[in-house]
């Protein structure tokens, strides 16, 4: 299992000074940033692709247009990216006939079929072994609740035959919203298809975080939807370490397949995430993550 970390200038600086060690950067699908990161260290791309919009294809969540597969393939070829990832995250606007919070069997089946219909062409293009689908979560009402039911996620992935990108923080938030325990939620997911893993800290985005945004002059409209809500991409806390440790214990013990990469998604690029990023947190938490990931024989640091 490899350890990757969200690219940020703070992380790149720590790596350059050899104050931390990890296997790869994770970057958004921005060609210039990918090239800059790759010039320093192995780098993989996380694509903003969404299924469930009803296009019969993936949607680019950044452009709100159909996926540009030429761009995706160029980034795959230019970087150490093994998987084409998609998000199981249809927005309310994609299915206006389905109430945002509905989890009825009828609506769950309809959402599952919409996501599977959009995902099938992606699998046909790249092959099931190279496509991974990520479980989503509440996202302040930006995702239809039926899409993060574990039985819906499982049905979609099992039908199309792709792998699971398990976002542990998303699973924890979704389980809480649905009134489920994390263990029960995880067991309902297709963990036998685990291929990649995302980990972050979860904290309520409280007044302290809001003050930090104001100090760095981040416009309130960029974070107002996060206020008072459990938010991922933040520093790890005791409960985050506990959840991750329990999962990795099962991986290292052979009860679950080992994901290719465990990615620490704390902080990142862009004004808001740069405001969140604290270099001292990275210096403390990356080595701890590396120790957890390396509780098994290491593999080559190349991503392909």
N, C-alpha and C positions, 0 to 999 in steps of 0.2 A: 504494500500500500504506500502510495506517495502522499506527501503533504504539500498542498498548494495554499497560497495566501492571496487574497484580493490585492491587486496592484494599487499602491499609493506611493506618493513621493517619500513619505515617512518610512514605509517598508523598504523601498528601494535603497534608501540611504542606509538603513540598518544592515541590509545585505551587503551593500558596497563596503561598509566598514567592518564586515565579518562579525557583527554583533548578534546576528541570528543566522540560522541555517534552515532551509526548506528546499523542496524539490522543484517548484514551479510557481510562476505567477498565474493568477486568473485575471483576465481582462475582459471588458465588454467588447462588442464587435465593432471596434473603432480601429481601422487599419493603421493609422499613424501611431496610436498608443500601443497597439500590438507589436509594431516594428520596434518601437523604443524599448519596450519591456523585453522583447526577444533578444535584443542586442546585449542585454545584461544577463539574462537567465532563461532557461526553458519556460515557455509561456503557452497557455492554452486559452481559447476563446469560449466565453459563455454567451450564447446567442439569445436575443430577446424575442424568441419565437413563441407564439401562443397558438394553441389549438382549441377549437370549440366555437369559433366565430361564425361557422357555417359557410366557409368559403370553399370547402373541398380541398383545402391546402392550408399551410401554416400562415399566420399573420405576423408581420414584423411589428412588435409592440412599440418600437421607437418611431417608425414612420407611419404606422396605422395603414399600411398597404400590404399586399401579398409579399411573401418572402422573396427576397432577391437571391435566388439560388446561385447565381454567378458569383455574387459577393461572398456567400457562405463558402462556396468551394474554393475561392481564392484564399480566404482566411484559413481554411482547413489545410491547404497546401503550403501556406507560408509559415504556419506555426506548428506547435507540438500538440495539436488538438486531436484527440482520438474520437470523441463523440459529438454528434449533432444533438443538442439538447432542445427540448420543447417544454413549455409550461402548460400544465393542465389548468388553464385559468380563463375561461370565458367570462366576459364582463356582462353586467346586466343589459347593456345596450345590444349585445349579441343575441339575446333571447328575451325580447321585451314581453313575451307572453308568459314567462316564468317568473314568479315572485322571487326577489333576491334571496330571501331566507327560506324558501321552500325546500324541504327534503322529502317530499312525498315520493313513493315508489314510481309514480308516473313521471314526475319531473326528473327524478334521478336517472331513469332509463333514457329519457329524451336527451339529457345533457351528456350521458355516457356515449350515446350514439353520435351526437354532434362532434364530440372530441375524437372518437374513433374514426369518423369519416374524414376529418381534417388530417388525422395522423397517418392514415393508410398511405397516402401518396408520398409522405416523407420516408416511410419505411420502404416503400417500393423503390424510391430513388437511391437511398443510401444502404439499404439492407438492415434487417432487424438488429443485427449485432452492433451496428454503429449508431443507433438511435436510442436516446434515453429520455424518459418523460419524468418531469419533476412535479411532485405533489405541491399544491398551493395551499393558501390559508386565507384568513379573513380579509386582510388588506383593506380594512376600513370600508367594507361594502363594495369594493371594486371587483370582487369575484363572486360569482353565483355560489351559494353555499353548497348546493348539491355537488359541485365539482370537487370539493375537498372531502366528501364522504369517502372513507377508505374502501368501501365496497365498489364505489364508482371508479376510483383510481385503479383498483385491482381488475375490474371488468375490462377497462380500456386497454390496459397493458397486456393482460392475458390474451385479449382478442387479437391485437395487432402483433404481438410477439416481441415487442421491444424491451429494453431494460428499464429499471427504476433508478432515477436519481432521487435518493432520499434526502430531503431537506429536513433535518431533525428539528430545527426550530419551527418550521412550518407545521410539522406534525404535532409538536407540543401545543402551539397556539390553536390549531384546528381541533385537537382533542378537547381542549378546555372549552372552546366555543360550543362544541357538540355535546358537552357534558360527559365525556368519556375519559377513562384513564389513558395515560400514554401507552402503557403496555397493551391494552385492548386495541387501541388505535393502530399501533404498529403491527400487531398480529393479524389484523385484517388487511394489511397491505401485502403486495406480492414480493415479500422479502427474498424469496428464492431468486428473484431477478435483480437483486441489488447490484448495481454497477458503479455508482458514484455516490458520494456523500458530501453534503454541505453542513457546516456547523457554525453557529454564531452564538453570542450571548443574547438573551432576551431580558429587557428591562422595560418598565413602564416609562414612557416618554413624558417625564414630569416637569415641574417648574425649573428644576436644575438644568435639564437639557434645553428647555426653552430659553433660559438665560444665556446659555452657551451659544445658542443660535443668534440671539440678539447681539451679543458681544462681537460676533463675527459678521454681523450685518447680513444675515441670511433672511430674505423676505419671508414674512410669516406664512404666506400662501404656500410656500414650499414644504412646510412642516405642520400646518394647522391640523391636517387630517390625522397626524400621529399623536397629538396631545392627549394625554390621559390613557393611551392605548398601549398594550404590550407591543414592543417593537423589537425586531431582530436587527442584525448587523451592528450590534453593540458589544461592549466587552463581556467576556464570560463571567458568570457569577457561580456561586457554589452549586445552585440547582442545575446550571448548564453543564458543569463538570460532571456532576453525578449522572445526568442523563446520558452524556457522551460516554462516560466510563462504562456504564452498564451495557450500552450497545457494542462498544469495541471489545468488551470482554466476551460477548457472544461471537463476534467475528474472529477474534484470536483463538477462541476455543473450538472453532469449526462449526458452530451451530448456524452461522450465517455466512454466505459467500463474502469474500473480502472485496470491497470496492476498489477500483483502480486507483482512485484519488479521494482523499478527504481534504476538503477545502475550507479554510478559515475565512469566512466572509465578513469579517469585521472591517468597517470603514471602507475606503475606496477613493474614487475620483469624483470630481464635481464639487462645487462649493459646499453643499450640505454634508456630504460624506467626508470631505476633507475637514470640516468643522468638527465632526464626530471623532475623527481619528486622533489618537493620542500615542505618540511614539513610545512612551514609557510602558503603556499597556501592551503594545506589540512586542517590545523587548522582553516583557515578563511572560506573556501567554504563548508566543510562538514556540519557545523551547519546551514548554510543558506539553503542548500539543504534539510536538515532534516525538517526545518520549512516549506518549500514549500510542501514536501511530506505529512507532518502531518497536513495539512489543512483539514483533515477529521478524523473521529474516527479511532484510531489505531487498528491494528489487531495483533494477536499473532506473536512474533518474530520468531517462528519456521518456517522453510521453507517448511515443509511437513505437 
